[in-house]
Structure formats: C-alpha cells, structure tokens
Amino acid sequence: MNVKVFNKAPNIKGRYVEGFVVKGKRFYGVVCCPCTIMGVRAYAVFPERTKHKRTIEIVAKYRLRNVLHIKEGDVVWIRLLKP
C-alpha cells in the first residue's frame, strides 16, 4: 500500500537492502523500518531513489486495506518502530 506522507520522519534508521540490476535495468536500494499502521505490524519502505518524494510503501503479510477497512484517501496513522 502506498501512503502519502504529511510529516516525514527525520533520520530514518532501519535495515538497508542493497539495489541490484536485472537485464540491464537498475533497481535501487531501500531502507526498511518496522512500523505499525493503526495497530497492525508492517514495514515502511523508504526507497533510495524515487520520483514520489512524499510517498512511502507499507508492506505487511495482510492486505491492509481489507484488515483495516480503509479505502483510497483515508487518513491513517503510522508509527515507526526501532529496528
């Protein structure tokens, strides 16, 4: 799930996942940080390079839109946790 960020967290600490190249296409690294989104455990993914400056990716083992009963445009609270 992509989330538009209003207050960006300074000095994000987390686990760095190195980028790689496949068939000549470069995929840049990311920093993954544990978080909760409205109480559900997940990971916030901060790309090393992106066009979307105010957007982060949230990944979880559940389909968050279904579990949290949220839809496009809803406001959610994300809490970054210590790695």
Secondary structure, 3 states (H helix, E strand, C coil): CEEECCCCCCCCCCEEECCEEECCEEECCEEEEEEEECCEEEEEEEECCCCCCCEEEEECCCCHHHHCCCCCCCCCCEEECCC
